[in-house]
């Protein structure tokens, strides 16, 4: 429930109590009510979703990987080489988000988003220069390094920007934004599959139209990224306090606790997705078509979980929400090795995906609660090292432990996820810093 406290003829303070925190939004009524609560911020939100949908196409790499492994193609890669460019891209995301958070503070949201979109699209387009197996280095450099960095730079911008435009609904709006990223592969995979089918012998030719399409979606969307009026200020905590800078947040114990919680959540989801198709076949008897459909369904649940968990966290509290998300993922992973019924297996997979998406949807607002939103890009950007680490550790660990079946792999990751629930009980906002 919201209450309005009269402070002057032109200013009001909206106070929304919360079990875990109290958010105070101080607004200049003539400016903010006309602009931030009007059509402008809605268009910024729409642009952010379109922007994230395009960036989310990075998760459609499996379409290219399958084509690159075909014996009839000019590449005929083995599984390791076919997945290497994607692994490098996920690893480089952290570099991009770190840089993007700082660029956003110095040069603004529009310039940073356009730079990230341009780098990401250029890297994809450059991949079309690869013509045979000897050109694997082109895919690693262009898709892995260049597009990975561009992805990170672009990803952090709307995540930080929307918290400033929607100070009253930070959990929901950031969930919607990153939800677009989660749904990106669901929409892009069919398009990419059609392109790859057209260029069966040299499937990398599909990178050219893919990169142009990404540029056509991201660059106009980024042009709409502008900061809200400076008169809007959001103060989080029991009393008004300045926001932490990126360096100040990195010196706090709470930043590392949040990063570890995000790592545990991301590790659970990525570990499962990395072996989902073969695990579905071996455990529940899925054929190739059914496994592909289950993979698409997992992507949908991942996307839906982001705004859903973000909205729930507004009322239930961030740490309580994270505790439930980790609990769902941990228990589902522990049960998966014995889920021989296809319907039960699908339900557990979708539960993990829903909760995994929820972690990415809730953490940006949590970081805003803990450290303020004035420098949220510089605070949350480095935190996405958890995503990069999970993208490298998860698939490698799961593949190693799944040598004799998936029981050891899923039980190990599930136990780690459940252990992380304890972190939510000791993680609280840091003490307010002095101005």
Long-range contacts (C-beta under 8 A, 24 or more apart in sequence): 2-168, 14-168, 16-168, 18-314, 18-315, 18-317, 19-316, 19-317, 19-320, 20-317, 20-318, 20-319, 20-320, 20-369, 21-236, 21-237, 21-238, 21-317, 21-318, 21-369, 21-429, 22-237, 22-238, 23-167, 23-168, 23-234, 23-235, 23-236, 23-369, 24-234, 24-235, 24-236, 24-240, 25-167, 25-168, 25-232, 25-233, 25-234, 26-232, 26-233, 26-234, 26-235, 27-231, 27-232, 28-229, 28-231, 28-232, 31-229, 31-231, 32-228, 32-229, 32-231, 32-232, 35-228, 35-229, 36-165, 36-228, 36-229, 36-232, 41-165, 41-166, 41-228, 43-224, 44-161, 44-162, 44-165, 44-224, 44-225, 44-226, 45-162, 45-165, 45-166, 45-173, 45-176, 45-177, 47-158, 47-220, 47-221, 47-222, 47-224, 47-225, 48-158, 48-161, 48-162, 48-177, 48-180, 48-221, 48-225, 49-176, 49-177, 49-179, 49-180, 50-180, 50-217, 50-218, 50-221, 51-113, 51-117, 51-154, 51-157, 51-158, 51-180, 51-217, 51-218, 51-221, 51-222, 51-225, 52-155, 52-158, 52-177, 52-178, 52-179, 52-180, 52-181, 52-184, 53-180, 53-181, 53-183, 53-184, 53-187, 53-188, 53-217, 54-117, 54-184, 54-213, 54-214, 54-217, 54-218, 54-221, 55-117, 55-120, 55-151, 55-154, 55-155, 55-181, 55-184, 55-214, 55-218, 56-180, 56-181, 56-182, 56-183, 56-184, 56-185, 56-188, 57-184, 57-185, 57-188, 57-192, 57-210, 57-214, 58-86, 58-89, 58-147, 58-151, 58-184, 58-185, 59-184, 59-185, 59-299, 60-184, 60-185, 60-188, 60-189, 60-192, 61-85, 61-86, 61-89, 61-143, 62-189, 62-295, 63-189, 63-192, 63-193, 63-196, 64-192, 64-196, 64-203, 64-204, 64-206, 67-196, 67-200, 67-203, 68-203, 68-204, 70-200, 70-203, 72-200, 72-201, 73-200, 73-201, 73-202, 73-203, 74-131, 74-132, 74-133, 74-201, 74-202, 75-132, 75-133, 75-136, 75-203, 75-204, 76-133, 77-133, 77-136, 81-133, 81-136, 83-395, 84-136, 84-139, 84-140, 84-144, 85-136, 85-139, 85-140, 85-143, 85-144, 86-143, 86-144, 87-144, 87-391, 87-392, 87-395, 88-140, 88-143, 88-144, 88-145, 88-148, 89-143, 89-144, 89-145, 89-147, 89-148, 89-151, 90-148, 90-387, 90-388, 90-391, 90-392, 91-144, 91-148, 91-388, 91-391, 91-392, 92-144, 92-145, 92-148, 92-149, 92-151, 92-152, 92-388, 93-148, 93-149, 93-151, 93-152, 93-155, 93-384, 93-387, 93-388, 93-391, 94-152, 94-382, 94-384, 94-385, 94-387, 94-388, 94-389, 95-148, 95-149, 95-152, 96-148, 96-149, 96-150, 96-151, 96-152, 96-153, 96-154, 96-155, 96-156, 97-152, 97-153, 97-155, 97-156, 97-380, 97-381, 97-382, 97-384, 98-152, 98-381, 98-382, 98-385, 99-149, 99-152, 99-153, 99-381, 100-152, 100-153, 100-154, 100-155, 100-156, 100-157, 100-377, 100-381, 101-156, 101-160, 101-246, 101-377, 101-378, 101-379, 101-380, 101-381, 101-382, 102-246, 102-377, 102-378, 102-381, 103-153, 104-156, 104-157, 104-160, 104-161, 104-377, 104-378, 105-375, 105-377, 105-378, 108-226, 108-227, 109-157, 109-158, 109-160, 109-161, 109-225, 109-226, 109-227, 110-222, 110-223, 110-224, 110-225, 110-226, 112-153, 112-157, 113-154, 113-157, 113-158, 113-218, 113-221, 113-222, 113-225, 114-219, 114-222, 114-223, 115-150, 115-153, 116-150, 116-151, 116-152, 116-153, 116-154, 116-155, 116-157, 116-222, 117-150, 117-154, 117-214, 117-215, 117-218, 117-219, 117-221, 117-222, 118-150, 118-215, 118-219, 119-146, 119-147, 119-149, 119-150, 119-153, 119-154, 120-146, 120-147, 120-150, 120-151, 120-153, 120-154, 120-214, 120-218, 121-150, 121-211, 121-212, 121-214, 121-215, 121-218, 121-219, 122-146, 122-150, 122-211, 123-147, 123-148, 123-150, 123-211, 124-207, 124-210, 124-211, 124-214, 125-207, 125-208, 125-211, 125-212, 125-215, 126-207, 126-211, 127-204, 127-207, 127-211, 128-204, 128-205, 128-206, 128-207, 128-208, 128-211, 129-204, 130-204, 131-202, 131-204, 132-202, 135-204, 139-204, 143-207, 152-381, 152-384, 154-218, 154-222, 155-181, 155-384, 156-377, 156-380, 156-381, 156-384, 157-222, 157-225, 157-377, 158-225, 159-364, 159-376, 159-377, 159-380, 160-364, 160-373, 160-376, 160-377, 160-380, 160-381, 161-225, 161-227, 163-234, 163-364, 163-365, 163-368, 163-373, 163-376, 164-227, 164-228, 164-232, 164-234, 164-373, 164-376, 165-228, 167-232, 167-234, 167-373, 169-314, 170-314, 170-364, 170-365, 170-368, 170-369, 170-373, 171-309, 171-310, 171-311, 171-312, 171-313, 171-314, 171-318, 171-361, 171-362, 171-365, 172-307, 172-310, 172-311, 172-314, 173-310, 174-310, 174-361, 174-364, 174-365, 175-306, 175-307, 175-308, 175-309, 175-310, 175-311, 175-358, 175-361, 175-362, 175-365, 176-306, 176-307, 176-310, 178-306, 178-357, 178-360, 178-361, 178-364, 179-303, 179-304, 179-305, 179-306, 179-307, 179-357, 179-361, 180-303, 181-303, 181-360, 182-299, 182-302, 182-303, 182-305, 182-306, 182-357, 182-360, 183-299, 183-300, 183-303, 185-299, 186-296, 186-299, 186-300, 186-303, 189-296, 234-368, 234-372, 234-373, 235-372, 236-368, 236-369, 236-370, 236-372, 236-373, 236-429, 237-429, 237-432, 238-432, 239-432, 241-372, 241-432, 241-433, 241-435, 242-372, 242-374, 242-433, 242-434, 242-435, 243-371, 243-372, 243-373, 243-374, 243-375, 243-376, 244-371, 244-372, 244-375, 244-379, 244-430, 244-433, 245-375, 245-378, 245-379, 246-375, 246-378, 246-379, 246-381, 246-382, 248-371, 248-433, 249-370, 249-371, 249-375, 249-378, 249-379, 250-382, 252-371, 252-430, 253-430, 254-370, 254-427, 254-428, 254-429, 254-430, 255-370, 255-371, 255-379, 255-383, 257-423, 257-426, 257-427, 258-363, 258-366, 258-367, 258-370, 258-383, 258-427, 259-383, 259-385, 259-386, 260-386, 260-420, 260-423, 261-322, 261-326, 261-359, 261-363, 261-420, 261-423, 261-424, 261-427, 262-359, 262-360, 262-363, 262-383, 262-384, 262-386, 262-387, 263-386, 263-389, 263-390, 264-326, 264-416, 264-417, 264-419, 264-420, 264-423, 265-322, 265-325, 265-326, 265-329, 265-355, 265-356, 265-359, 265-360, 265-417, 265-420, 266-356, 266-359, 266-360, 266-386, 266-387, 266-390, 266-391, 266-394, 267-389, 267-390, 267-393, 267-394, 267-413, 267-416, 267-417, 268-326, 268-329, 268-330, 268-333, 268-352, 268-355, 268-356, 268-413, 268-414, 268-416, 268-417, 269-302, 269-329, 269-352, 269-353, 269-355, 269-356, 269-357, 269-359, 269-390, 270-356, 270-390, 270-391, 270-394, 270-395, 271-333, 271-390, 271-394, 271-395, 271-397, 271-398, 271-409, 271-413, 272-333, 272-336, 272-349, 272-352, 272-353, 272-398, 272-410, 272-413, 273-298, 273-353, 274-394, 274-395, 274-398, 274-399, 275-395, 275-398, 275-399, 275-402, 275-406, 275-409, 276-349, 279-336, 279-402, 279-406, 279-410, 280-345, 280-349, 282-405, 282-406, 283-336, 283-337, 283-339, 283-340, 283-345, 283-406, 284-339, 284-340, 284-341, 284-342, 284-344, 284-345, 284-346, 285-340, 285-342, 286-342, 286-345, 290-342, 294-346, 294-349, 297-346, 297-349, 297-350, 298-349, 298-350, 298-352, 298-353, 299-353, 301-350, 301-351, 301-353, 301-354, 301-357, 302-353, 302-354, 302-356, 302-357, 303-357, 304-354, 304-357, 305-353, 305-354, 305-355, 305-356, 305-357, 305-358, 305-361, 306-357, 306-358, 306-360, 306-361, 307-361, 308-354, 308-358, 308-361, 309-355, 309-357, 309-358, 309-359, 309-361, 309-362, 310-358, 310-361, 310-362, 310-365, 313-362, 313-365, 313-366, 318-362, 318-365, 318-366, 318-369, 319-366, 319-424, 319-425, 319-427, 319-428, 320-424, 321-358, 321-362, 322-359, 322-362, 322-366, 322-424, 323-421, 323-424, 323-425, 324-355, 325-355, 325-356, 325-358, 325-359, 325-362, 326-355, 326-359, 326-417, 326-418, 326-420, 326-421, 326-424, 327-418, 327-421, 328-352, 328-354, 328-355, 329-355, 329-356, 329-414, 329-417, 330-414, 330-415, 330-417, 330-418, 330-420, 330-421, 331-414, 331-418, 332-414, 333-410, 333-411, 333-413, 333-414, 333-417, 334-410, 334-411, 334-414, 334-415, 334-418, 336-406, 336-410, 336-414, 337-405, 337-406, 337-407, 337-410, 337-411, 360-387, 369-429, 370-429, 370-430, 371-430
